[in-house]
Amino acid sequence: MKLNPLACVILSSTVFLSNSVQAYNPEQLRRLIDTNSCPGCDLSGADLSGTNLSGANLEGANLSRANLRNANLSGAKLKGATMPDGSIHQ
């Protein structure tokens, strides 16, 4: 079967984009879960829904595209963190 060059570009772009959506660092996610601290970590796209992150140190962390639905962030340190909506927490 011979593929159209345009179809190849579209197919490879789709594969690339689907792989890049989940960009968080698994080791850093594990550190956050284990220690409740991960300043400066890349957690973009991580599923943190329902996670108890109260008092967590997430200063400067990248939380863009992270799922924080029902996550407890009370008392968390978020200064300089990139939030799921793309804003930088002050």
Biopython code that builds the backbone (N, CA, C, O; Angstrom):
import numpy as np
from Bio.PDB.StructureBuilder import StructureBuilder

atoms = [
    (1, "MET", "N", (0.837, -1.175, 0.000)),
    (1, "MET", "CA", (0.000, 0.000, 0.000)),
    (1, "MET", "C", (0.883, 1.241, 0.000)),
    (1, "MET", "O", (1.809, 1.351, 0.804)),
    (2, "LYS", "N", (0.603, 2.146, -0.877)),
    (2, "LYS", "CA", (1.375, 3.368, -0.992)),
    (2, "LYS", "C", (0.582, 4.505, -0.351)),
    (2, "LYS", "O", (-0.591, 4.708, -0.666)),
    (3, "LEU", "N", (1.245, 5.261, 0.571)),
    (3, "LEU", "CA", (0.572, 6.364, 1.244)),
    (3, "LEU", "C", (0.868, 7.687, 0.557)),
    (3, "LEU", "O", (1.979, 7.922, 0.083)),
    (4, "ASN", "N", (-0.106, 8.514, 0.513)),
    (4, "ASN", "CA", (0.019, 9.870, 0.012)),
    (4, "ASN", "C", (0.954, 10.626, 0.953)),
    (4, "ASN", "O", (0.806, 10.496, 2.168)),
    (5, "PRO", "N", (1.919, 11.418, 0.445)),
    (5, "PRO", "CA", (2.829, 12.162, 1.316)),
    (5, "PRO", "C", (2.100, 13.060, 2.321)),
    (5, "PRO", "O", (2.539, 13.178, 3.464)),
    (6, "LEU", "N", (1.001, 13.691, 1.915)),
    (6, "LEU", "CA", (0.235, 14.531, 2.829)),
    (6, "LEU", "C", (-0.365, 13.693, 3.955)),
    (6, "LEU", "O", (-0.394, 14.125, 5.107)),
    (7, "ALA", "N", (-0.838, 12.511, 3.625)),
    (7, "ALA", "CA", (-1.402, 11.623, 4.643)),
    (7, "ALA", "C", (-0.323, 11.219, 5.640)),
    (7, "ALA", "O", (-0.601, 11.105, 6.833)),
    (8, "CYS", "N", (0.895, 11.002, 5.175)),
    (8, "CYS", "CA", (2.008, 10.656, 6.066)),
    (8, "CYS", "C", (2.303, 11.797, 7.044)),
    (8, "CYS", "O", (2.545, 11.562, 8.228)),
    (9, "VAL", "N", (2.280, 13.033, 6.538)),
    (9, "VAL", "CA", (2.538, 14.196, 7.395)),
    (9, "VAL", "C", (1.445, 14.322, 8.447)),
    (9, "VAL", "O", (1.736, 14.546, 9.622)),
    (10, "ILE", "N", (0.199, 14.181, 8.036)),
    (10, "ILE", "CA", (-0.919, 14.296, 8.975)),
    (10, "ILE", "C", (-0.849, 13.187, 10.019)),
    (10, "ILE", "O", (-1.034, 13.446, 11.208)),
    (11, "LEU", "N", (-0.587, 11.968, 9.591)),
    (11, "LEU", "CA", (-0.504, 10.839, 10.518)),
    (11, "LEU", "C", (0.646, 11.008, 11.501)),
    (11, "LEU", "O", (0.462, 10.773, 12.695)),
    (12, "SER", "N", (1.808, 11.402, 11.042)),
    (12, "SER", "CA", (2.947, 11.574, 11.943)),
    (12, "SER", "C", (2.729, 12.758, 12.876)),
    (12, "SER", "O", (3.172, 12.717, 14.024)),
    (13, "SER", "N", (2.060, 13.811, 12.415)),
    (13, "SER", "CA", (1.759, 14.952, 13.283)),
    (13, "SER", "C", (0.808, 14.542, 14.395)),
    (13, "SER", "O", (0.971, 14.957, 15.543)),
    (14, "THR", "N", (-0.177, 13.736, 14.060)),
    (14, "THR", "CA", (-1.135, 13.263, 15.059)),
    (14, "THR", "C", (-0.434, 12.427, 16.111)),
    (14, "THR", "O", (-0.703, 12.592, 17.301)),
    (15, "VAL", "N", (0.448, 11.545, 15.713)),
    (15, "VAL", "CA", (1.193, 10.717, 16.653)),
    (15, "VAL", "C", (2.088, 11.587, 17.525)),
    (15, "VAL", "O", (2.146, 11.391, 18.739)),
    (16, "PHE", "N", (2.785, 12.543, 16.923)),
    (16, "PHE", "CA", (3.656, 13.437, 17.681)),
    (16, "PHE", "C", (2.866, 14.229, 18.707)),
    (16, "PHE", "O", (3.262, 14.304, 19.870)),
    (17, "LEU", "N", (1.749, 14.823, 18.288)),
    (17, "LEU", "CA", (0.958, 15.641, 19.204)),
    (17, "LEU", "C", (0.354, 14.813, 20.323)),
    (17, "LEU", "O", (0.285, 15.288, 21.457)),
    (18, "SER", "N", (-0.081, 13.606, 20.051)),
    (18, "SER", "CA", (-0.663, 12.783, 21.107)),
    (18, "SER", "C", (0.393, 12.361, 22.116)),
    (18, "SER", "O", (0.079, 12.188, 23.293)),
    (19, "ASN", "N", (1.626, 12.194, 21.687)),
    (19, "ASN", "CA", (2.703, 11.846, 22.608)),
    (19, "ASN", "C", (3.177, 13.041, 23.425)),
    (19, "ASN", "O", (3.643, 12.866, 24.551)),
    (20, "SER", "N", (3.068, 14.258, 22.879)),
    (20, "SER", "CA", (3.578, 15.428, 23.579)),
    (20, "SER", "C", (2.582, 16.008, 24.572)),
    (20, "SER", "O", (2.946, 16.870, 25.372)),
    (21, "VAL", "N", (1.330, 15.554, 24.539)),
    (21, "VAL", "CA", (0.336, 16.078, 25.462)),
    (21, "VAL", "C", (0.704, 15.732, 26.898)),
    (21, "VAL", "O", (0.543, 16.565, 27.790)),
    (22, "GLN", "N", (1.187, 14.542, 27.136)),
    (22, "GLN", "CA", (1.558, 14.124, 28.476)),
    (22, "GLN", "C", (3.058, 14.332, 28.641)),
    (22, "GLN", "O", (3.856, 13.424, 28.409)),
    (23, "ALA", "N", (3.428, 15.551, 29.049)),
    (23, "ALA", "CA", (4.838, 15.913, 29.071)),
    (23, "ALA", "C", (5.461, 15.884, 30.458)),
    (23, "ALA", "O", (6.649, 16.170, 30.603)),
    (24, "TYR", "N", (4.681, 15.545, 31.483)),
    (24, "TYR", "CA", (5.242, 15.592, 32.836)),
    (24, "TYR", "C", (6.347, 14.561, 33.023)),
    (24, "TYR", "O", (6.417, 13.550, 32.324)),
    (25, "ASN", "N", (7.194, 14.854, 33.977)),
    (25, "ASN", "CA", (8.300, 13.960, 34.307)),
    (25, "ASN", "C", (7.823, 12.966, 35.372)),
    (25, "ASN", "O", (7.542, 13.377, 36.498)),
    (26, "PRO", "N", (7.724, 11.672, 35.051)),
    (26, "PRO", "CA", (7.209, 10.678, 35.999)),
    (26, "PRO", "C", (8.003, 10.619, 37.311)),
    (26, "PRO", "O", (7.426, 10.385, 38.373)),
    (27, "GLU", "N", (9.311, 10.828, 37.241)),
    (27, "GLU", "CA", (10.120, 10.812, 38.470)),
    (27, "GLU", "C", (9.758, 11.982, 39.372)),
    (27, "GLU", "O", (9.726, 11.847, 40.595)),
    (28, "GLN", "N", (9.484, 13.142, 38.758)),
    (28, "GLN", "CA", (9.107, 14.307, 39.548)),
    (28, "GLN", "C", (7.704, 14.138, 40.129)),
    (28, "GLN", "O", (7.441, 14.579, 41.248)),
    (29, "LEU", "N", (6.808, 13.507, 39.384)),
    (29, "LEU", "CA", (5.473, 13.225, 39.916)),
    (29, "LEU", "C", (5.578, 12.298, 41.126)),
    (29, "LEU", "O", (4.896, 12.509, 42.129)),
    (30, "ARG", "N", (6.418, 11.284, 41.038)),
    (30, "ARG", "CA", (6.616, 10.348, 42.153)),
    (30, "ARG", "C", (7.180, 11.095, 43.361)),
    (30, "ARG", "O", (6.768, 10.840, 44.493)),
    (31, "ARG", "N", (8.122, 12.019, 43.127)),
    (31, "ARG", "CA", (8.701, 12.803, 44.220)),
    (31, "ARG", "C", (7.619, 13.620, 44.917)),
    (31, "ARG", "O", (7.580, 13.695, 46.145)),
    (32, "LEU", "N", (6.734, 14.237, 44.117)),
    (32, "LEU", "CA", (5.645, 15.021, 44.696)),
    (32, "LEU", "C", (4.756, 14.137, 45.562)),
    (32, "LEU", "O", (4.417, 14.508, 46.686)),
    (33, "ILE", "N", (4.386, 12.995, 45.056)),
    (33, "ILE", "CA", (3.513, 12.084, 45.805)),
    (33, "ILE", "C", (4.206, 11.609, 47.080)),
    (33, "ILE", "O", (3.575, 11.540, 48.135)),
    (34, "ASP", "N", (5.485, 11.283, 46.997)),
    (34, "ASP", "CA", (6.218, 10.746, 48.146)),
    (34, "ASP", "C", (6.546, 11.795, 49.207)),
    (34, "ASP", "O", (6.523, 11.501, 50.402)),
    (35, "THR", "N", (6.853, 13.025, 48.770)),
    (35, "THR", "CA", (7.372, 14.021, 49.716)),
    (35, "THR", "C", (6.474, 15.248, 49.882)),
    (35, "THR", "O", (6.710, 16.070, 50.768)),
    (36, "ASN", "N", (5.450, 15.377, 49.039)),
    (36, "ASN", "CA", (4.569, 16.548, 49.044)),
    (36, "ASN", "C", (5.354, 17.823, 48.716)),
    (36, "ASN", "O", (4.971, 18.916, 49.132)),
    (37, "SER", "N", (6.440, 17.679, 47.978)),
    (37, "SER", "CA", (7.276, 18.811, 47.604)),
    (37, "SER", "C", (7.932, 18.532, 46.258)),
    (37, "SER", "O", (8.527, 17.477, 46.039)),
    (38, "CYS", "N", (7.806, 19.507, 45.365)),
    (38, "CYS", "CA", (8.450, 19.367, 44.061)),
    (38, "CYS", "C", (8.584, 20.734, 43.409)),
    (38, "CYS", "O", (8.012, 20.970, 42.344)),
    (39, "PRO", "N", (9.338, 21.647, 44.039)),
    (39, "PRO", "CA", (9.493, 22.981, 43.461)),
    (39, "PRO", "C", (10.218, 22.916, 42.116)),
    (39, "PRO", "O", (11.211, 22.206, 41.957)),
    (40, "GLY", "N", (9.690, 23.680, 41.153)),
    (40, "GLY", "CA", (10.311, 23.741, 39.833)),
    (40, "GLY", "C", (10.080, 22.518, 38.968)),
    (40, "GLY", "O", (10.666, 22.410, 37.891)),
    (41, "CYS", "N", (9.251, 21.605, 39.406)),
    (41, "CYS", "CA", (9.028, 20.366, 38.650)),
    (41, "CYS", "C", (8.158, 20.591, 37.424)),
    (41, "CYS", "O", (7.346, 21.515, 37.384)),
    (42, "ASP", "N", (8.337, 19.736, 36.426)),
    (42, "ASP", "CA", (7.489, 19.737, 35.239)),
    (42, "ASP", "C", (6.385, 18.713, 35.459)),
    (42, "ASP", "O", (6.602, 17.510, 35.317)),
    (43, "LEU", "N", (5.198, 19.204, 35.809)),
    (43, "LEU", "CA", (4.040, 18.339, 36.028)),
    (43, "LEU", "C", (2.959, 18.646, 34.992)),
    (43, "LEU", "O", (1.779, 18.368, 35.206)),
    (44, "SER", "N", (3.384, 19.223, 33.866)),
    (44, "SER", "CA", (2.431, 19.584, 32.818)),
    (44, "SER", "C", (1.734, 18.344, 32.278)),
    (44, "SER", "O", (2.379, 17.381, 31.864)),
    (45, "GLY", "N", (0.417, 18.385, 32.289)),
    (45, "GLY", "CA", (-0.373, 17.266, 31.788)),
    (45, "GLY", "C", (-0.574, 16.137, 32.780)),
    (45, "GLY", "O", (-1.212, 15.140, 32.444)),
    (46, "ALA", "N", (-0.048, 16.261, 33.998)),
    (46, "ALA", "CA", (-0.189, 15.188, 34.993)),
    (46, "ALA", "C", (-1.619, 15.135, 35.526)),
    (46, "ALA", "O", (-2.282, 16.164, 35.655)),
    (47, "ASP", "N", (-2.083, 13.934, 35.830)),
    (47, "ASP", "CA", (-3.406, 13.764, 36.435)),
    (47, "ASP", "C", (-3.245, 13.786, 37.950)),
    (47, "ASP", "O", (-2.828, 12.801, 38.557)),
    (48, "LEU", "N", (-3.581, 14.920, 38.546)),
    (48, "LEU", "CA", (-3.495, 15.090, 40.000)),
    (48, "LEU", "C", (-4.892, 15.194, 40.598)),
    (48, "LEU", "O", (-5.056, 15.665, 41.724)),
    (49, "SER", "N", (-5.885, 14.759, 39.855)),
    (49, "SER", "CA", (-7.266, 14.869, 40.322)),
    (49, "SER", "C", (-7.452, 14.080, 41.615)),
    (49, "SER", "O", (-7.033, 12.929, 41.732)),
    (50, "GLY", "N", (-8.097, 14.741, 42.585)),
    (50, "GLY", "CA", (-8.394, 14.098, 43.859)),
    (50, "GLY", "C", (-7.203, 13.929, 44.781)),
    (50, "GLY", "O", (-7.337, 13.330, 45.848)),
    (51, "THR", "N", (-6.046, 14.437, 44.401)),
    (51, "THR", "CA", (-4.830, 14.268, 45.200)),
    (51, "THR", "C", (-4.798, 15.271, 46.348)),
    (51, "THR", "O", (-5.154, 16.435, 46.159)),
    (52, "ASN", "N", (-4.380, 14.841, 47.524)),
    (52, "ASN", "CA", (-4.226, 15.742, 48.657)),
    (52, "ASN", "C", (-2.859, 16.406, 48.564)),
    (52, "ASN", "O", (-1.835, 15.795, 48.871)),
    (53, "LEU", "N", (-2.858, 17.663, 48.137)),
    (53, "LEU", "CA", (-1.627, 18.434, 47.994)),
    (53, "LEU", "C", (-1.609, 19.591, 48.990)),
    (53, "LEU", "O", (-0.939, 20.599, 48.765)),
    (54, "SER", "N", (-2.345, 19.445, 50.088)),
    (54, "SER", "CA", (-2.385, 20.524, 51.073)),
    (54, "SER", "C", (-0.992, 20.728, 51.651)),
    (54, "SER", "O", (-0.335, 19.779, 52.078)),
    (55, "GLY", "N", (-0.557, 21.979, 51.656)),
    (55, "GLY", "CA", (0.766, 22.329, 52.160)),
    (55, "GLY", "C", (1.913, 21.958, 51.247)),
    (55, "GLY", "O", (3.074, 22.118, 51.627)),
    (56, "ALA", "N", (1.620, 21.461, 50.042)),
    (56, "ALA", "CA", (2.685, 21.036, 49.119)),
    (56, "ALA", "C", (3.514, 22.227, 48.653)),
    (56, "ALA", "O", (2.996, 23.332, 48.491)),
    (57, "ASN", "N", (4.803, 21.989, 48.438)),
    (57, "ASN", "CA", (5.673, 23.014, 47.873)),
    (57, "ASN", "C", (5.747, 22.781, 46.366)),
    (57, "ASN", "O", (6.423, 21.868, 45.892)),
    (58, "LEU", "N", (5.038, 23.629, 45.629)),
    (58, "LEU", "CA", (5.016, 23.554, 44.168)),
    (58, "LEU", "C", (5.477, 24.879, 43.555)),
    (58, "LEU", "O", (5.084, 25.224, 42.440)),
    (59, "GLU", "N", (6.310, 25.613, 44.288)),
    (59, "GLU", "CA", (6.795, 26.895, 43.795)),
    (59, "GLU", "C", (7.544, 26.704, 42.472)),
    (59, "GLU", "O", (8.444, 25.871, 42.364)),
    (60, "GLY", "N", (7.154, 27.487, 41.484)),
    (60, "GLY", "CA", (7.814, 27.448, 40.182)),
    (60, "GLY", "C", (7.519, 26.204, 39.363)),
    (60, "GLY", "O", (8.125, 26.006, 38.310)),
    (61, "ALA", "N", (6.603, 25.363, 39.818)),
    (61, "ALA", "CA", (6.277, 24.136, 39.084)),
    (61, "ALA", "C", (5.454, 24.460, 37.839)),
    (61, "ALA", "O", (4.728, 25.454, 37.805)),
    (62, "ASN", "N", (5.573, 23.621, 36.830)),
    (62, "ASN", "CA", (4.773, 23.750, 35.623)),
    (62, "ASN", "C", (3.569, 22.827, 35.759)),
    (62, "ASN", "O", (3.691, 21.608, 35.638)),
    (63, "LEU", "N", (2.398, 23.425, 36.014)),
    (63, "LEU", "CA", (1.156, 22.666, 36.161)),
    (63, "LEU", "C", (0.232, 22.889, 34.970)),
    (63, "LEU", "O", (-0.960, 22.587, 35.041)),
    (64, "SER", "N", (0.784, 23.420, 33.869)),
    (64, "SER", "CA", (-0.048, 23.657, 32.693)),
    (64, "SER", "C", (-0.629, 22.330, 32.216)),
    (64, "SER", "O", (0.061, 21.311, 32.188)),
    (65, "ARG", "N", (-1.891, 22.356, 31.849)),
    (65, "ARG", "CA", (-2.643, 21.182, 31.376)),
    (65, "ARG", "C", (-2.792, 20.086, 32.443)),
    (65, "ARG", "O", (-3.315, 19.014, 32.139)),
    (66, "ALA", "N", (-2.346, 20.328, 33.680)),
    (66, "ALA", "CA", (-2.515, 19.324, 34.734)),
    (66, "ALA", "C", (-3.985, 19.265, 35.138)),
    (66, "ALA", "O", (-4.678, 20.282, 35.146)),
    (67, "ASN", "N", (-4.447, 18.077, 35.469)),
    (67, "ASN", "CA", (-5.813, 17.902, 35.947)),
    (67, "ASN", "C", (-5.787, 18.036, 37.469)),
    (67, "ASN", "O", (-5.315, 17.143, 38.173)),
    (68, "LEU", "N", (-6.300, 19.161, 37.967)),
    (68, "LEU", "CA", (-6.333, 19.427, 39.405)),
    (68, "LEU", "C", (-7.755, 19.341, 39.956)),
    (68, "LEU", "O", (-8.023, 19.817, 41.058)),
    (69, "ARG", "N", (-8.654, 18.743, 39.202)),
    (69, "ARG", "CA", (-10.050, 18.632, 39.633)),
    (69, "ARG", "C", (-10.120, 17.881, 40.967)),
    (69, "ARG", "O", (-9.605, 16.770, 41.095)),
    (70, "ASN", "N", (-10.760, 18.503, 41.948)),
    (70, "ASN", "CA", (-10.940, 17.941, 43.292)),
    (70, "ASN", "C", (-9.630, 17.704, 44.037)),
    (70, "ASN", "O", (-9.609, 16.976, 45.030)),
    (71, "ALA", "N", (-8.541, 18.306, 43.573)),
    (71, "ALA", "CA", (-7.274, 18.220, 44.311)),
    (71, "ALA", "C", (-7.331, 19.220, 45.466)),
    (71, "ALA", "O", (-7.878, 20.312, 45.315)),
    (72, "ASN", "N", (-6.774, 18.852, 46.604)),
    (72, "ASN", "CA", (-6.739, 19.744, 47.764)),
    (72, "ASN", "C", (-5.426, 20.509, 47.727)),
    (72, "ASN", "O", (-4.362, 19.943, 47.975)),
    (73, "LEU", "N", (-5.504, 21.799, 47.416)),
    (73, "LEU", "CA", (-4.318, 22.654, 47.334)),
    (73, "LEU", "C", (-4.278, 23.668, 48.475)),
    (73, "LEU", "O", (-3.552, 24.660, 48.399)),
    (74, "SER", "N", (-5.052, 23.424, 49.526)),
    (74, "SER", "CA", (-5.081, 24.393, 50.623)),
    (74, "SER", "C", (-3.703, 24.489, 51.274)),
    (74, "SER", "O", (-3.098, 23.481, 51.640)),
    (75, "GLY", "N", (-3.229, 25.716, 51.409)),
    (75, "GLY", "CA", (-1.935, 25.962, 52.020)),
    (75, "GLY", "C", (-0.743, 25.605, 51.160)),
    (75, "GLY", "O", (0.397, 25.677, 51.620)),
    (76, "ALA", "N", (-0.989, 25.216, 49.905)),
    (76, "ALA", "CA", (0.119, 24.854, 49.008)),
    (76, "ALA", "C", (0.896, 26.105, 48.607)),
    (76, "ALA", "O", (0.320, 27.179, 48.437)),
    (77, "LYS", "N", (2.200, 25.951, 48.459)),
    (77, "LYS", "CA", (3.075, 27.036, 48.011)),
    (77, "LYS", "C", (3.137, 26.976, 46.489)),
    (77, "LYS", "O", (3.716, 26.055, 45.914)),
    (78, "LEU", "N", (2.533, 27.970, 45.848)),
    (78, "LEU", "CA", (2.396, 27.965, 44.394)),
    (78, "LEU", "C", (3.048, 29.169, 43.726)),
    (78, "LEU", "O", (2.836, 29.392, 42.534)),
    (79, "LYS", "N", (3.832, 29.947, 44.458)),
    (79, "LYS", "CA", (4.434, 31.153, 43.889)),
    (79, "LYS", "C", (5.259, 30.800, 42.640)),
    (79, "LYS", "O", (6.141, 29.941, 42.675)),
    (80, "GLY", "N", (4.942, 31.487, 41.548)),
    (80, "GLY", "CA", (5.663, 31.272, 40.297)),
    (80, "GLY", "C", (5.262, 30.033, 39.537)),
    (80, "GLY", "O", (5.838, 29.742, 38.489)),
    (81, "ALA", "N", (4.277, 29.284, 40.043)),
    (81, "ALA", "CA", (3.828, 28.074, 39.352)),
    (81, "ALA", "C", (2.974, 28.447, 38.138)),
    (81, "ALA", "O", (2.174, 29.381, 38.199)),
    (82, "THR", "N", (3.147, 27.726, 37.052)),
    (82, "THR", "CA", (2.296, 27.899, 35.891)),
    (82, "THR", "C", (1.062, 27.028, 36.091)),
    (82, "THR", "O", (1.163, 25.807, 36.208)),
    (83, "MET", "N", (-0.094, 27.664, 36.128)),
    (83, "MET", "CA", (-1.340, 26.968, 36.432)),
    (83, "MET", "C", (-1.947, 26.352, 35.163)),
    (83, "MET", "O", (-1.528, 26.678, 34.052)),
    (84, "PRO", "N", (-2.941, 25.453, 35.331)),
    (84, "PRO", "CA", (-3.528, 24.790, 34.157)),
    (84, "PRO", "C", (-4.099, 25.737, 33.105)),
    (84, "PRO", "O", (-4.145, 25.396, 31.923)),
    (85, "ASP", "N", (-4.533, 26.921, 33.527)),
    (85, "ASP", "CA", (-5.061, 27.888, 32.554)),
    (85, "ASP", "C", (-3.966, 28.715, 31.893)),
    (85, "ASP", "O", (-4.259, 29.593, 31.082)),
    (86, "GLY", "N", (-2.712, 28.445, 32.231)),
    (86, "GLY", "CA", (-1.578, 29.146, 31.634)),
    (86, "GLY", "C", (-1.115, 30.362, 32.412)),
    (86, "GLY", "O", (-0.090, 30.957, 32.078)),
    (87, "SER", "N", (-1.855, 30.743, 33.448)),
    (87, "SER", "CA", (-1.460, 31.900, 34.242)),
    (87, "SER", "C", (-0.318, 31.515, 35.205)),
    (87, "SER", "O", (-0.124, 30.345, 35.536)),
    (88, "ILE", "N", (0.417, 32.531, 35.632)),
    (88, "ILE", "CA", (1.491, 32.328, 36.592)),
    (88, "ILE", "C", (0.968, 32.762, 37.952)),
    (88, "ILE", "O", (0.509, 33.893, 38.111)),
    (89, "HIS", "N", (1.034, 31.873, 38.926)),
    (89, "HIS", "CA", (0.536, 32.196, 40.268)),
    (89, "HIS", "C", (1.456, 33.216, 40.920)),
    (89, "HIS", "O", (2.677, 33.058, 40.916)),
    (90, "GLN", "N", (0.859, 34.262, 41.481)),
    (90, "GLN", "CA", (1.648, 35.331, 42.124)),
    (90, "GLN", "C", (1.957, 35.006, 43.545)),
    (90, "GLN", "O", (2.610, 35.793, 44.230)),
]
sb = StructureBuilder()
sb.init_structure("model")
sb.init_model(0)
sb.init_chain("A")
sb.init_seg("    ")
for serial, (resi, resn, name, xyz) in enumerate(atoms, 1):
    if name == "N":
        sb.init_residue(resn, " ", resi, " ")
    sb.init_atom(name, np.array(xyz, "f"), 0.0, 1.0, " ", f" {name:<3s}", serial, name[0])
structure = sb.get_structure()
